[in-house]
Each structure stands twice: as C-alpha cells, then as structure tokens.
C-alpha cells in the first residue's frame, strides 16, 4: 500500500442507451460508434471505419436493416456483426466479445444487453432453473461478474442498449391538447447496472436523449444522439496519459532487465524474437512482452530443476 498522486489516464468509454422499443437505440448506437471511429481513424475511408465497429446482435438481425441507409449526413456502412441466438448465456456474449477484439474492432455494440438478463438462457432463466430462491442468486454471481467485466473492458469502447419496461405518460401540449406518449420507465436489466457505465442515456420516443449519468460532464441538456456525440466522447476519453503505452514500456523494461540480469537467458530471448518475427522489442505488443517474460521465467525454472 502506498500513496501516489492521482493521474488522469486515457480510457475506453462504456456507454449505455436505455429506451422503450422504437426509441432508436440501435441507430443511435451505430451513429455514436461511427463518430468515435471517425475521430480515432480520420484518414481511413468509410468502409474501413465501419469495419472497426462490431455489433453483437440479439434482436432478430434488425440492425442490418440500417445498412446503406442515410442518417446524420452519413451512410450506415457494413459494420461487423455476430448474430447470437438462444441461449443468451454470459459465456456466449463473452465469446462474441472476444472474437471482435481478436479482429481489432474498436467499438463493440451490444444490442441488446437485456437478452443476457431476461432472455432465454439468460441470468433470470438460470436462477429459475436452480429453483428461484434467494440463495440461488449466489449461483449466478459469476455470470453477472463476467458480464460486468465485459462491459467495462479497458481495451475497447462499449455501447450497450437496454430495453426499458414501457409505460405511458399523459401530458398537454402548448395548445392544451391532451397527448399520450410512450416512455421508458426502468431498464430490463439488473437494478443499478446503469451506474456501472461512464455515460448512460435515456432515449425517449421522440428520439431525444437525456444523460442519466455522465462522468464526462459534457451532456447537460437533452440532445439527439448522432456522430458528433461520438466525437465528443472520444475527445474526452483521450485526455490524459495513455495507460496502454505505460504498460508496454514497463513490460519492455522488465523483459530487458531479466535478460540483462540473466545472461544465460539471452539465447532463449533470441529464439523468442525469431518466433515472433520482430527483432526490435519496441515493435512487440504488450501481450507479446508479457508472455515472453513468462516464457523466459518458465525456461529458467526448468533449467534449474534439470541442473
């Protein structure tokens, strides 16, 4: 335990979009994702930018209906898609999430997160299969933690849509006319999950959104969600130190120190460089440096045991 000065780091932003059916959650998620990717890769052509967006789809492939349609001055391109079918288990969500990360997707849209909660094979379904008692909730705790870890991943931006339990609100217009409007009342998800996100928007039936939680302190008025929202979120996320660069620098220093302190590991280190195909350690990824360090340590222990 030690005291240190707090330091702002660059982050990947977890975003939740809540709303009743028809509020525009999927389209809003696509536009925000496009805005983020535009800011990340301004020199890419649009087709390449859309390949940096991945959609975990549980809504009967409805997201594909937006492909080649015009919105917010842009054409929705061919984003990457994984269509999940029941059972909507935490493991299957995690598998899809990992597949996108392995394919270098930068923004992952989970549409919808409600399926892993109340859908067939989801967490509520699993609790009921165990018997539905209060004690059975402990048995699904690993699934809940797995979903939370996925949503707050530090390597990609995440936009999760959640269905709200629909209600109606009776109001009067400026002319005194009575009007009935559908509104989202409560997210179809674990209570309080919306507060695990950095930014949570409630989208109403008129497609206008209000930030219910906003760590960025940017969205203090009701707005329509578009690409500009993605631009603003990315600019805020990029303020501060790049923690991934810091991790890589530390991993490289640890690798070099190990080889320096143990000259007998030099040959094994050269073999690793040949296997990876990168002679210069500065070209190694963080995972390559971390796994390479572990490999050298394991090789060293094996040599000692055999001696």
C-alpha atoms as one frame of an Amber mdcrd trajectory, in Angstrom:
protein
   0.000   0.000   0.000   1.379   3.393  -0.945   0.227   6.927  -1.523   0.605
   8.359  -5.016  -0.632  11.372  -6.918  -3.809  10.745  -8.893  -3.260  10.842
 -12.633  -5.830  11.051 -15.405  -5.439   8.224 -17.928  -6.903   7.755 -21.374
  -9.897   5.443 -21.172 -12.225   3.313 -23.235 -15.759   4.507 -22.513 -18.619
   2.187 -21.513 -21.916   3.719 -22.694 -25.478   2.574 -22.040 -28.500   3.523
 -24.141 -31.855   2.866 -22.448 -35.206   3.216 -24.104 -38.535   1.628 -24.951
 -38.998  -0.251 -28.211 -38.881   2.149 -31.159 -36.939   4.873 -29.348 -33.959
   4.488 -31.695 -31.364   2.737 -29.537 -29.744   0.688 -32.314 -29.415   3.553
 -34.786 -28.130   5.868 -32.046 -25.512   3.268 -31.080 -24.341   2.973 -34.706
 -24.038   6.751 -35.112 -22.131   7.199 -31.842 -19.821   4.318 -32.790 -19.193
   5.894 -36.208 -18.333   9.202 -34.548 -15.841   7.532 -32.219 -14.148   5.642
 -35.052 -14.046   8.767 -37.255 -12.103  10.519 -34.512  -9.803   7.537 -33.960
  -9.024   6.943 -37.645  -9.682  10.180 -39.563  -7.562   9.033 -42.526  -9.465
   5.801 -43.087 -12.087   5.543 -45.817 -15.619   4.987 -44.530 -15.724   1.289
 -45.440 -12.633   0.697 -43.275 -14.056   2.757 -40.423 -17.227   0.641 -40.347
 -15.056  -2.496 -40.056 -13.885  -1.116 -36.691 -17.489  -1.349 -35.395 -18.779
  -4.707 -34.155 -22.428  -5.484 -33.347 -23.434  -8.328 -31.012 -26.972  -8.761
 -32.325 -29.780 -10.494 -30.391 -32.724  -8.599 -31.910 -33.519 -10.828 -34.904
 -30.899  -9.186 -37.129 -32.730  -5.846 -37.101 -29.520  -3.826 -37.050 -28.719
  -4.920 -40.619 -31.820  -3.050 -41.804 -29.861   0.187 -41.365 -27.059  -0.806
 -43.769 -26.898   1.534 -46.801 -29.415   3.955 -45.286 -28.720   7.687 -44.809
 -28.681   9.189 -41.323 -26.975  12.242 -39.846 -25.336  13.062 -43.175 -23.677
   9.653 -43.446 -24.449   6.259 -44.926 -24.534   3.336 -42.494 -21.893   1.001
 -43.864 -21.202  -2.708 -43.490 -20.252  -2.947 -39.833 -19.173  -6.333 -38.468
 -21.905  -8.431 -36.897 -22.290 -11.535 -34.759 -25.884 -12.717 -34.529 -26.487
 -14.509 -31.238 -29.357 -16.930 -30.882 -30.664 -18.514 -27.660 -29.452 -19.477
 -25.183 -28.285 -15.963 -24.323 -25.698 -17.004 -21.750 -22.929 -14.825 -20.359
 -20.400 -17.251 -21.849 -21.772 -16.789 -25.377 -21.709 -12.992 -25.021 -18.133
 -13.206 -23.780 -17.146 -15.440 -26.691 -18.594 -12.988 -29.224 -16.929 -10.084
 -27.450 -13.525 -11.789 -27.562 -13.925 -12.651 -31.245 -14.447  -8.979 -32.077
 -11.405  -7.957 -30.032  -9.280 -10.579 -31.800 -10.364  -8.980 -35.089  -9.240
  -5.500 -33.971 -12.698  -3.985 -33.521 -12.525  -0.693 -31.610 -16.200  -0.118
 -30.706 -18.391  -3.058 -29.676 -22.161  -2.559 -29.633 -24.163  -4.991 -27.501
 -27.706  -4.929 -28.876 -29.345  -5.898 -26.662 -27.931  -6.382 -23.188 -31.438
  -7.237 -21.985 -31.228 -10.687 -23.592 -28.450 -11.878 -21.275 -30.615 -10.793
 -18.352 -34.208 -11.781 -19.156 -33.895 -13.699 -22.432 -33.924 -17.449 -22.973
 -30.901 -18.919 -21.199 -30.117 -15.574 -19.554 -29.394 -14.888 -15.901 -33.037
 -14.790 -14.737 -33.735 -18.003 -16.612 -30.745 -19.634 -14.934 -31.910 -18.548
 -11.464 -35.334 -20.079 -12.139 -33.735 -23.323 -13.314 -31.929 -23.538  -9.976
 -35.253 -23.118  -8.153 -35.721 -19.349  -7.977 -34.924 -18.899  -4.301 -32.904
 -16.016  -2.869 -29.969 -18.352  -2.278 -29.875 -19.272  -5.952 -28.705 -15.781
  -6.854 -25.266 -16.682  -5.498 -25.008 -19.360  -8.172 -25.301 -16.819 -10.986
 -22.902 -14.323  -9.432 -20.042 -15.483 -11.727 -22.237 -14.767 -14.759 -23.083
 -11.287 -13.504 -19.415 -10.531 -12.865 -18.495 -11.850 -16.319 -20.994  -9.509
 -17.991 -19.833  -6.518 -15.935 -16.177  -7.219 -16.736 -17.043  -7.397 -20.434
 -18.941  -4.108 -20.407 -16.166  -2.206 -18.639 -13.365  -3.667 -20.791 -10.311
  -1.400 -20.902  -9.345  -2.260 -24.497 -12.438  -1.202 -26.474 -15.277   1.302
 -26.314 -18.582  -0.417 -25.466 -22.111   0.742 -26.292 -24.826  -1.413 -24.725
 -28.517  -0.997 -25.493 -31.114  -1.943 -22.894 -34.874  -2.181 -23.305 -36.901
  -0.166 -20.852 -40.135  -1.503 -19.454 -42.639   0.570 -21.324 -45.088   2.933
 -19.725 -47.174   5.880 -20.888 -47.234   9.495 -19.853 -50.264  11.746 -20.360
 -49.316  15.382 -20.982 -50.806  18.539 -22.505 -49.286  20.404 -25.435 -48.816
  24.163 -25.543 -52.278  24.424 -27.112 -53.846  22.425 -24.295 -54.334  19.270
 -26.310 -54.058  16.030 -24.338 -51.378  13.712 -25.743 -50.204  10.258 -24.745
 -46.521   9.447 -25.101 -44.768   6.130 -24.615 -41.875   6.390 -22.172 -39.222
   4.035 -20.853 -39.543   3.592 -17.123 -36.988   1.081 -15.991 -34.214  -0.821
 -17.792 -34.779  -4.540 -18.346 -31.561  -5.385 -16.586 -30.093  -5.843 -13.121
 -31.011  -2.965 -10.798 -28.323  -0.309 -10.706 -26.319  -1.662 -13.654 -26.692
   1.664 -15.468 -24.441   3.263 -12.855 -21.538   0.984 -13.858 -21.287   2.882
 -17.146 -19.382   6.126 -17.640 -22.275   7.603 -19.619 -25.911   6.457 -19.583
 -28.524   7.965 -21.890 -32.290   7.555 -21.626 -33.792   7.829 -25.108 -37.441
   8.870 -25.332 -39.980   8.096 -28.058 -39.259  11.392 -29.833 -35.661  10.120
 -30.243 -34.332  12.798 -27.896 -31.932  11.569 -25.202 -31.148  12.754 -21.704
 -27.961  11.774 -19.865 -28.982   9.998 -16.655 -25.334   9.610 -15.634 -22.420
  11.445 -17.218 -18.878  11.234 -15.893 -17.746  13.422 -18.794 -19.969  16.355
 -17.672 -20.496  17.144 -21.369 -24.151  16.287 -21.898 -26.138  18.542 -19.572
 -29.102  19.130 -21.906 -31.442  16.891 -23.881 -29.987  16.075 -27.300 -30.379
  13.865 -30.352 -27.685  11.193 -30.424 -25.525  11.448 -33.532 -21.929  11.170
 -34.759 -20.997  14.429 -33.027 -21.793  12.770 -29.690 -19.223  10.100 -30.592
 -16.673  12.810 -31.478 -17.159  14.483 -28.086 -16.947  11.213 -26.144 -13.728
  10.215 -27.902 -12.123  13.636 -27.301 -12.945  13.355 -23.589 -11.667   9.757
 -23.418  -8.324  10.740 -24.944  -7.488  13.317 -22.282  -4.658  12.156 -20.063
  -1.877   9.591 -20.142  -2.101   6.550 -22.423  -2.112   3.762 -19.838  -1.591
   1.095 -22.517   1.655   2.767 -23.602   2.765   2.916 -19.974   2.070  -0.818
 -19.538   4.060  -1.630 -22.666   7.050   0.492 -21.568   7.098  -1.207 -18.156
   6.800  -4.675 -19.715   9.658  -3.963 -22.113  11.852  -2.698 -19.274  11.116
  -5.842 -17.212  11.971  -8.102 -20.163  15.293  -6.332 -20.809  16.219  -6.347
 -17.122  15.564 -10.081 -16.873  17.830 -10.827 -19.840  20.465  -8.410 -18.517
  20.467  -9.999 -15.051  20.474 -13.498 -16.508  22.923 -13.755 -19.451  22.063
 -17.454 -19.734  18.600 -16.390 -20.995  19.988 -14.434 -23.948  19.772 -17.373
 -26.344  16.175 -18.147 -25.324  15.304 -14.452 -25.793  16.694 -14.530 -29.342
  14.629 -17.626 -30.084  11.506 -15.761 -28.950  12.331 -12.835 -31.250  12.672
 -15.229 -34.177   9.359 -16.931 -33.335   7.506 -13.620 -33.103   9.288 -12.258
 -36.167  10.246  -8.940 -34.561  13.869  -8.314 -33.638  13.141  -4.915 -32.089
  11.339  -5.174 -28.736   9.685  -1.783 -29.337   7.611  -3.484 -32.051   6.281
  -6.138 -29.657   2.765  -5.803 -28.309   2.115  -5.706 -24.575   0.808  -9.291
 -24.647   3.898 -10.481 -26.541   6.165  -8.845 -23.965   4.169 -10.242 -21.051
   4.029 -13.777 -22.462   7.681 -13.606 -23.494   8.674 -12.681 -19.944   6.645
 -15.584 -18.563   8.247 -17.942 -21.098  11.765 -16.931 -20.049  10.896 -17.348
 -16.365   9.442 -20.811 -17.015  12.509 -21.771 -19.090  14.775 -20.574 -16.274
  12.935 -22.655 -13.656  13.094 -25.731 -15.888  16.842 -25.297 -16.351  17.343
 -25.071 -12.586  15.294 -28.229 -11.950  17.234 -30.196 -14.568  20.540 -28.962
 -13.121
